[in-house]
Amino acid sequence: MSNLLTISPSPHFKDKPTTKSLMFGVLTALIPTFLVSLYSFGIGALVTTLVSVGSCVLFEWLITKYMLKQQPHIADGSAILTGVLLAFNLPSNISPFIVMFGALIAIGIAKMCFGGLGCNLFNPALVARVFLLISFPVQMTSWPKPIESRLNYLDAVTGATPMAAIKAGDLSICENANFLDMFVGTIGGSLGEVSAIALILGGIYMIARKIITWHIPVSIIATVALFTTLGWLSSEGYVFGRKIEVIANLFESGIHPLYHILGGGLLLGAIFMATDYVTSPMSATGKIIFGVGIGLLTIIIRLWGNYPEGMSFAILLMNAVVPLINKKFQPARFGAPKTK
């Protein structure tokens, strides 16, 4: 019995990176997005992020030390990363007490109840976001206007996000298309979703550093781009020159695919949320299937659901499918003979 090996939960790396280096690598990739959020939302972005990070670190330390009776290991950066991602999924004018409540849900329920780092089935930050969205729908859908709200916090001027406007039937935003605003970050939305270029730079950095692979982000974005493009081209119901009313009724008319890619939380979710090591598949094939599923569910929710944004729900639903994907597409067992 003394020769038994203790195997920690997946993922397993046979390389130099440690949990701490990986977590802080992701945090480094999030710096451009954080800087843009400070420029766009000012003090609200700073307060929300600090409260979220501080609460997540505090709750993990308290639960680990006094409830689990274990040595706290908050220095690995996982609680800090959860706090940052939770803040990036919130509006800048939200109450600090709601942020603290979300941090308790993320750490106490979505993470520590499953056994801590490496054992959680669902992404903790997204569990907290969805819980807050259901519990505080008004506060979670009041989006401060960028630039105008930098010096205000709780009394910020609010406005609709591109996805919310389209869901409400206000297509004027499509008539005044300005994709540059979506790239730079001068549109309404959560702290971490407003600047496409900052998120893309962070994704390139993580892929170059081999912190993540391309499979999940590319498969999500490609799936959304494909189906929204088909819907955009066939929005009048014409397929191969033939009028088909069913298709005309399914898709929103006149909405450019870039609005679905740049105007919501797609890039934040695809690059930083869906790629979570613990809650995503291990094999390359599994990651692609995982990404395609997220992309399809996101479009289904956006076009035909009640919510204008479906990324969070899509990732959580596919998190639940990950054990089945891993069972079907298992990586080669260490030391196993190669099959022809």
C-alpha positions in Angstrom: 0.0 0.0 0.0 3.0 2.3 0.6 3.7 2.3 -3.2 0.3 3.7 -4.2 0.4 6.9 -6.2 -1.9 9.8 -5.4 -3.2 11.4 -8.6 -4.6 14.9 -8.4 -7.7 15.9 -10.5 -7.2 16.9 -14.2 -5.7 18.7 -16.0 -2.3 17.0 -15.9 0.7 18.8 -17.4 4.0 17.1 -18.2 5.8 20.4 -18.6 7.3 23.3 -16.5 4.2 25.4 -15.9 2.8 25.4 -12.4 -0.7 26.3 -11.3 0.6 29.6 -10.1 2.4 30.5 -13.3 -0.7 29.5 -15.4 -3.1 31.6 -13.3 -0.8 34.6 -13.3 -0.3 34.1 -17.1 -4.0 34.5 -17.6 -4.1 37.5 -15.3 -1.3 39.1 -17.4 -3.4 38.5 -20.5 -6.3 40.3 -18.9 -4.3 43.5 -18.3 -5.2 45.2 -21.6 -8.9 44.5 -20.9 -8.6 45.9 -17.4 -6.9 49.1 -18.7 -9.6 49.6 -21.3 -12.3 49.2 -18.6 -10.5 51.8 -16.4 -10.5 54.2 -19.4 -14.1 53.5 -20.3 -15.7 53.3 -16.8 -13.3 55.0 -14.5 -13.7 54.6 -10.7 -16.6 52.1 -11.1 -14.3 49.6 -12.9 -11.6 50.0 -10.2 -14.1 49.6 -7.3 -15.9 46.6 -8.8 -12.7 44.8 -9.6 -11.0 45.4 -6.2 -14.1 44.4 -4.3 -14.6 41.2 -6.4 -10.9 40.1 -6.1 -10.7 41.0 -2.4 -13.9 39.1 -1.6 -13.0 36.0 -3.5 -9.6 35.8 -1.8 -11.1 36.4 1.6 -13.9 33.8 1.2 -11.5 31.2 0.0 -9.1 31.8 2.9 -11.9 31.7 5.4 -13.5 28.5 4.0 -10.3 26.7 3.6 -8.9 27.5 7.0 -12.0 27.4 9.2 -14.4 25.1 7.5 -12.2 22.6 5.6 -9.5 22.9 8.3 -6.8 23.0 5.6 -3.8 25.2 4.9 -5.0 28.1 2.7 -3.2 28.3 -0.7 -4.5 31.6 -2.1 -1.1 32.5 -3.4 -1.7 30.2 -6.4 -3.7 33.0 -7.9 -6.9 31.0 -8.6 -9.1 33.1 -6.3 -7.6 36.3 -7.8 -8.4 35.1 -11.3 -12.0 34.1 -10.3 -12.4 37.6 -8.8 -11.2 39.4 -11.9 -13.4 37.3 -14.2 -16.4 37.8 -12.0 -15.8 41.6 -12.1 -15.4 41.5 -15.8 -18.9 40.0 -16.1 -20.5 42.8 -14.1 -21.6 46.4 -14.9 -19.4 49.0 -13.4 -22.2 50.7 -11.4 -23.3 47.6 -9.5 -23.4 47.7 -5.7 -20.3 46.4 -3.8 -22.6 44.3 -1.6 -23.9 42.5 -4.7 -20.4 42.0 -5.9 -19.5 40.4 -2.5 -22.5 38.2 -2.6 -21.4 37.0 -6.1 -17.9 36.3 -4.8 -19.4 34.1 -2.1 -21.4 32.2 -4.6 -18.4 31.8 -6.9 -16.0 30.6 -4.2 -18.2 29.1 -1.5 -20.7 27.2 -3.7 -19.3 26.8 -7.2 -15.7 26.1 -6.2 -15.2 25.0 -2.6 -18.4 22.9 -2.3 -17.0 20.6 -5.1 -13.6 20.2 -3.3 -11.7 23.3 -4.3 -9.4 24.0 -7.3 -9.5 21.3 -9.9 -12.7 19.7 -8.7 -15.4 22.1 -9.7 -17.7 21.1 -12.5 -18.8 24.6 -13.5 -16.9 27.8 -14.1 -17.2 29.6 -10.7 -17.3 33.2 -12.1 -20.1 32.2 -14.5 -22.1 30.5 -11.9 -22.0 33.7 -9.8 -22.9 35.8 -12.8 -25.9 33.8 -13.7 -27.0 33.6 -10.1 -26.8 37.4 -9.8 -28.5 37.9 -13.1 -31.5 35.9 -11.8 -31.5 37.4 -8.4 -30.8 41.0 -9.3 -32.0 41.4 -12.9 -32.4 45.2 -12.8 -28.9 45.9 -11.3 -27.3 43.3 -13.6 -28.8 44.9 -16.8 -28.2 48.6 -16.1 -25.2 49.4 -18.3 -23.3 52.6 -17.7 -22.4 54.6 -20.8 -18.6 54.5 -21.4 -16.6 57.7 -21.0 -19.7 59.7 -19.7 -19.7 57.6 -16.5 -16.0 57.6 -15.7 -16.3 60.2 -12.8 -19.6 58.8 -11.6 -20.1 55.4 -9.9 -23.5 54.5 -8.5 -25.2 57.4 -10.3 -23.8 56.6 -13.7 -25.8 57.4 -16.9 -27.0 54.1 -18.3 -27.9 52.9 -21.8 -28.6 49.8 -23.7 -25.9 47.4 -25.0 -25.9 46.4 -28.7 -27.3 43.0 -27.9 -30.0 44.4 -25.7 -31.0 47.0 -28.3 -31.3 44.3 -31.0 -33.3 42.0 -28.7 -35.7 44.9 -27.9 -36.2 45.4 -31.7 -34.2 48.6 -31.9 -32.3 48.1 -35.1 -31.1 51.7 -35.4 -27.8 50.6 -34.0 -27.4 48.5 -37.1 -28.1 51.4 -39.3 -25.4 53.4 -37.6 -22.8 50.7 -37.6 -19.5 51.6 -35.9 -17.5 48.5 -35.4 -14.5 50.6 -34.4 -16.3 51.5 -31.1 -16.7 47.8 -30.5 -13.0 47.1 -31.2 -11.8 49.9 -29.0 -14.2 49.7 -26.1 -16.5 52.8 -26.2 -19.8 50.8 -26.1 -21.9 49.8 -23.1 -21.6 46.4 -21.5 -19.8 44.5 -18.7 -16.4 45.6 -17.7 -14.5 43.0 -19.6 -16.6 42.6 -22.8 -16.5 46.1 -24.3 -13.1 46.0 -26.1 -12.6 43.4 -28.7 -9.0 44.3 -29.5 -7.9 44.0 -25.8 -9.5 40.6 -25.5 -8.0 39.4 -28.8 -4.5 40.6 -27.7 -4.9 38.7 -24.5 -5.9 35.5 -26.4 -2.9 35.8 -28.7 -0.7 36.2 -25.8 -2.0 33.0 -24.0 -1.8 30.9 -27.2 1.7 32.1 -27.9 2.7 31.3 -24.3 0.9 27.9 -24.6 -1.4 28.8 -21.7 -4.4 27.8 -23.8 -4.8 26.2 -27.2 -6.7 27.6 -30.2 -9.3 24.9 -30.4 -12.0 26.3 -28.0 -11.9 30.0 -28.9 -11.6 29.4 -32.7 -14.4 26.8 -32.7 -16.8 29.0 -30.8 -16.1 32.1 -32.9 -16.2 30.2 -36.1 -19.5 28.5 -35.2 -21.2 31.8 -34.3 -19.7 33.5 -37.4 -20.9 30.7 -39.7 -24.5 30.6 -38.5 -25.0 34.4 -38.1 -23.6 34.9 -41.6 -26.0 32.3 -43.0 -28.8 34.0 -41.1 -27.7 37.5 -42.3 -27.5 36.4 -45.9 -30.8 34.6 -45.8 -32.6 37.2 -43.6 -35.1 37.9 -46.4 -35.8 34.2 -46.7 -34.0 33.6 -50.0 -31.9 30.4 -50.3 -30.5 29.6 -53.7 -32.8 32.2 -55.2 -35.9 30.6 -53.7 -38.2 32.3 -51.1 -38.5 30.2 -47.9 -40.7 31.9 -45.3 -39.6 29.7 -42.4 -36.0 30.9 -42.7 -37.2 34.5 -43.0 -39.1 34.1 -39.7 -36.2 32.4 -37.9 -33.4 35.0 -38.3 -33.3 38.6 -37.2 -33.4 40.7 -40.4 -30.5 43.0 -41.3 -28.2 42.2 -38.3 -24.5 42.0 -39.4 -22.6 39.0 -38.0 -20.0 41.2 -36.5 -22.6 42.5 -34.0 -22.9 39.0 -32.6 -19.1 38.6 -32.4 -18.1 42.0 -31.1 -21.3 43.4 -29.4 -21.6 41.1 -26.5 -19.6 38.8 -24.2 -18.7 36.3 -26.9 -15.0 37.1 -27.0 -14.6 37.3 -23.3 -16.3 34.0 -22.9 -14.6 32.2 -25.7 -11.1 33.3 -24.8 -11.1 33.5 -21.0 -14.1 31.6 -19.6 -14.6 28.6 -21.8 -10.9 27.8 -21.8 -10.8 27.1 -18.1 -8.7 24.0 -17.6 -10.9 22.2 -15.1 -14.3 22.8 -16.8 -13.2 22.1 -20.4 -12.3 18.9 -22.3 -8.8 17.5 -22.3 -8.5 16.3 -25.9 -8.2 18.5 -29.0 -11.3 16.8 -30.6 -13.2 17.2 -27.4 -12.3 20.9 -27.2 -13.6 21.5 -30.7 -16.9 19.7 -30.0 -17.1 21.7 -26.8 -16.6 25.0 -28.6 -19.1 24.2 -31.4 -21.7 23.3 -28.8 -21.1 26.6 -27.0 -21.4 28.5 -30.2 -24.7 26.9 -31.2 -26.3 27.3 -27.8 -25.2 31.0 -27.7 -26.9 31.7 -31.1 -30.0 29.8 -30.1 -30.4 31.8 -26.9 -29.6 35.1 -28.5 -32.0 34.7 -31.5 -34.9 32.8 -29.9 -34.4 33.0 -26.1 -35.6 35.7 -23.7 -32.0 36.9 -22.9 -30.1 39.1 -25.3 -26.8 37.4 -24.3 -26.5 33.6 -24.1 -22.7 33.1 -23.7 -22.8 32.4 -19.9 -25.6 30.0 -20.1 -24.1 28.2 -23.1 -20.7 27.7 -21.3 -22.4 26.4 -18.2 -24.5 24.0 -20.1 -21.5 22.6 -22.0 -19.6 22.4 -18.7 -22.1 19.8 -17.7 -21.4 17.8 -20.8 -17.6 17.8 -20.4 -17.4 14.5 -18.4 -19.2 12.8 -21.3 -16.9 14.4 -23.9 -13.8 13.3 -21.9 -15.2 9.8 -21.7 -15.7 9.5 -25.4 -12.6 11.3 -26.5 -10.0 10.2 -24.0 -6.3 11.2 -24.5 -3.9 8.4 -25.0 -3.1 6.7 -21.7 0.5 7.2 -20.5 2.5 4.1 -21.5 -0.3 2.6 -23.6 0.8 1.1 -27.0 0.0 3.1 -30.0 -3.0 1.9 -32.1 -2.8 1.7 -35.8 
